[in-house]
Structures are given as structure tokens and as C-alpha cells.
Amino acid sequence: VLAMVGGRDFALSAFNRATQAPQQMGSSFTPSIYTTAFEAGAKPTDMIVDGPVTFSTPGGPYTPHNYEGDYRGPMTLINAFAESRNIPALKLADRYGIRNVIATAHRFGITSDLPPFLPVAIGAADISLYEQVGAYSVFPNDGIRIEPHYIRKVVQADGLPFDDKPAKVDDVISVATARQMMQLLEAVVQHGTGAAAAKLKHPFGG
């Protein structure tokens, strides 16, 4: 962790919003859905229909909508992700199992309790920013999760280093899956909801 902003003035509030404030994930949870789909054999170029749908759930019929209130019809997974479409994300979560999606999120290091209900697929659960950043780091790291850590090194008065416990490192997803996800994340900035960031001329994902 190179920088963390938990508030604007520690003297006014010592509450760290990056680590102590759970907040609804919204569409930032969708990488867990698409990762689960890719591990099951889906491809970024596969087609899915963005259209009206009603799901049968233990709590009764669930009829979700896109944020924009419209539907785009058949579209590739990469475009559905880039445009942050709710219906394709929910269809994938239903197809591959919301419990499997949540298990993927836990592999990414998310420890908050995520109830196994379909609306969780579009972010109807709370996690911390700390958890979310740690989870996203898996994709540019080619599938490897390095547990977030704050201290670079500690030295003694004579300059000799103290032995420090190394950060925990885990292979979370395959290199192939991580690179498929990077295609999707980069598409958000190239032609999706984060296209305004493209003018910064930097290799962003969103």
C-alpha cells in the first residue's frame, strides 16, 4: 500500500473510511462474476442478451432493471462489462451460481459476509475499500494475490534490518483468466463507462 486516504482531516475525524467504513459495492463487484464465468469456460466474445428478465428466488420473483432503464439486446460479455449492464451480470451470476461467485470474491481476499442472494451480484452488500482494492490487484498481477501490507521495512539504530514477516502470496486465478479480465477492465476506459479517463494517456482499467 503506497498511499491511503481515509478522510480529509484527521483532526476533525480519525475515522478511516478506507478500512472502517463498509459501503455498497455496486457494479464494482462484477469482476467476481465475470471471473467465475471465465473459469467455467465463457469467453469475452461470447454473446448475452441484455433484456427484460425475471428470476425465481427463494424470496419470490425478482425483476431487476439496468441503471439507465433501457436494454441493449444481444451484446458481447466484454461490452456488457464495459458498459456496466446489470442484466447481463445478473444472468451470469444466475447461470454459474451466486454461491460460486461469492466463493470467487472470498478467494480475492474479501472477508466481509456476503449473503448468497442474487442482488449481491450487482453490489447489494457492503465491503470496505481496503478489501476491494486488494481484490482488484489480482488482475494486473496475473492472478496472484499479495496480501496488502503497509510497512516497507523497519531498521535498527545501526541500520540493520529487522526480520519482517513476508506478505502472504497466493495464486488465486490462472494467468489466462487474469488476462481475460484485464481485457474487460481496459475496455471500460477504452469505450465504456470510464472512457473520459482515456484522455490521460495511461494504461488504465476500470
C-alpha positions in Angstrom: 0.0 0.0 0.0 1.7 3.2 -1.2 -1.0 5.6 -0.3 -4.3 5.6 1.6 -6.8 8.3 2.1 -9.3 7.6 4.9 -10.6 11.2 5.3 -9.8 14.8 4.7 -8.7 16.0 8.1 -7.6 13.6 10.9 -8.0 16.4 13.5 -11.7 16.6 12.6 -12.3 12.9 12.2 -10.0 10.0 13.0 -12.4 7.6 11.3 -10.6 5.8 8.4 -13.1 5.4 5.7 -10.8 3.2 3.6 -10.6 0.4 6.3 -13.5 1.1 8.7 -16.4 2.1 6.5 -18.2 -0.7 4.7 -20.0 0.6 1.7 -22.2 -0.9 -1.0 -20.1 -2.4 -3.8 -22.4 -1.5 -6.7 -21.1 -2.7 -10.1 -17.5 -2.8 -8.7 -18.4 -6.4 -7.6 -18.9 -7.6 -11.2 -15.3 -8.8 -11.7 -16.1 -11.7 -9.4 -19.0 -12.6 -11.6 -17.1 -12.5 -14.9 -14.1 -14.3 -13.4 -16.4 -17.1 -12.3 -17.9 -17.3 -15.8 -14.4 -17.4 -17.5 -13.2 -20.1 -15.2 -16.3 -22.1 -16.2 -15.4 -21.7 -19.9 -17.0 -18.5 -21.0 -15.1 -16.1 -23.3 -15.0 -12.3 -23.6 -16.6 -12.5 -27.1 -19.5 -14.7 -26.0 -22.9 -13.2 -26.5 -25.5 -12.4 -23.9 -28.9 -10.8 -24.2 -29.4 -7.5 -22.2 -33.2 -7.6 -22.0 -36.1 -7.9 -19.5 -35.9 -10.9 -17.2 -37.5 -12.2 -14.0 -35.6 -14.6 -11.8 -37.2 -17.1 -9.4 -35.7 -16.7 -6.0 -36.5 -18.1 -2.5 -38.0 -14.6 -1.7 -40.2 -14.7 -4.7 -39.9 -13.2 -8.3 -37.0 -10.8 -8.8 -37.3 -8.4 -11.8 -34.2 -6.2 -12.0 -33.5 -3.3 -14.3 -30.5 -1.6 -15.7 -29.4 1.7 -14.1 -30.2 3.5 -17.3 -33.6 1.9 -17.6 -33.1 0.7 -21.1 -31.9 -2.6 -22.8 -29.3 -3.1 -25.5 -30.2 -6.6 -26.7 -27.5 -9.1 -27.7 -24.0 -8.0 -26.8 -20.6 -9.5 -26.0 -19.5 -10.1 -22.5 -16.7 -7.6 -22.9 -19.2 -4.8 -24.0 -21.7 -5.8 -21.2 -18.9 -5.3 -18.7 -17.5 -2.2 -20.3 -21.0 -0.6 -20.2 -21.7 -1.9 -16.7 -25.0 -3.5 -17.6 -26.9 -5.0 -14.7 -29.0 -7.6 -16.5 -26.0 -9.5 -18.1 -24.2 -9.5 -14.8 -27.2 -11.0 -13.0 -27.8 -13.5 -15.8 -24.2 -14.7 -15.5 -24.4 -14.9 -11.7 -27.6 -16.9 -12.0 -26.2 -19.2 -14.7 -22.9 -20.0 -12.8 -24.3 -19.7 -9.3 -24.2 -16.8 -6.8 -22.5 -19.1 -4.2 -19.7 -19.7 -6.7 -19.4 -16.0 -7.4 -19.2 -15.3 -3.7 -16.5 -18.0 -3.3 -14.5 -16.3 -6.0 -14.8 -13.0 -4.2 -13.5 -14.7 -1.0 -10.5 -16.1 -2.9 -9.7 -12.5 -3.9 -9.5 -11.7 -0.2 -12.9 -10.2 0.6 -13.7 -11.3 4.1 -17.0 -9.4 4.7 -20.1 -11.6 4.9 -21.8 -11.8 1.5 -25.3 -13.3 1.7 -26.0 -15.8 -1.2 -28.8 -13.8 -2.8 -28.8 -12.8 -6.4 -28.9 -9.0 -5.9 -25.4 -9.3 -4.4 -24.3 -9.7 -8.0 -25.0 -6.0 -8.6 -23.5 -4.9 -5.4 -26.2 -5.2 -2.8 -23.8 -5.9 0.0 -21.2 -3.9 2.0 -17.4 -4.3 2.0 -14.5 -2.0 2.7 -12.4 -0.1 0.2 -9.4 -1.9 1.6 -10.9 -5.3 0.7 -11.9 -4.1 -2.8 -8.5 -2.7 -3.7 -6.8 -5.9 -2.5 -9.2 -7.9 -4.7 -8.7 -5.8 -7.8 -4.9 -6.1 -7.5 -5.2 -9.8 -8.6 -5.9 -8.9 -12.2 -2.8 -6.9 -13.1 -0.7 -9.3 -11.0 -1.5 -12.1 -13.5 -3.8 -13.9 -11.0 -1.5 -13.6 -7.9 -2.9 -12.0 -4.7 -0.3 -10.3 -2.5 -1.9 -9.6 0.9 -1.9 -5.8 1.3 0.8 -4.6 3.7 1.7 -1.2 5.0 5.3 -1.3 6.2 8.1 -1.4 3.6 10.9 -2.1 6.1 12.0 -1.5 9.7 15.6 -0.9 10.5 17.5 -0.8 13.8 19.5 2.2 15.0 22.6 0.8 13.4 20.8 0.5 10.0 20.5 -3.3 10.1 17.0 -4.5 9.1 14.7 -6.3 11.4 13.4 -9.7 10.2 10.0 -8.9 8.8 7.2 -11.4 8.1 6.8 -11.7 4.4 3.5 -10.8 2.8 1.2 -13.7 2.1 1.2 -14.6 -1.6 -1.4 -16.8 -3.2 -2.2 -18.0 -6.8 -5.9 -17.0 -7.0 -6.8 -17.4 -10.6 -4.9 -18.6 -13.7 -2.8 -16.2 -15.8 -5.2 -16.8 -18.7 -8.3 -15.8 -16.7 -6.5 -12.7 -15.2 -5.6 -11.5 -18.7 -9.2 -12.0 -19.9 -10.3 -9.9 -17.0 -7.7 -7.2 -17.9 -9.3 -7.1 -21.4 -12.6 -6.3 -19.8 -11.2 -3.8 -17.3 -9.3 -1.9 -20.0 -12.4 -1.9 -22.2 -14.2 0.2 -19.6 -11.7 3.0 -20.2 -11.4 2.4 -23.9 -15.0 2.6 -24.9 -17.2 2.1 -21.8 -18.4 4.0 -18.7 -14.9 5.2 -17.9 -14.0 6.5 -21.4 -13.3 10.0 -20.1 -10.2 8.7 -18.4 -8.7 7.7 -21.8 -7.5 11.3 -22.4 -4.9 10.8 -19.6 -2.9 8.6 -22.0 -2.2 5.9 -19.4 -3.0 2.2 -19.4 -6.0 2.2 -17.1 -8.5 -0.4 -16.2 -11.9 0.5 -14.7 
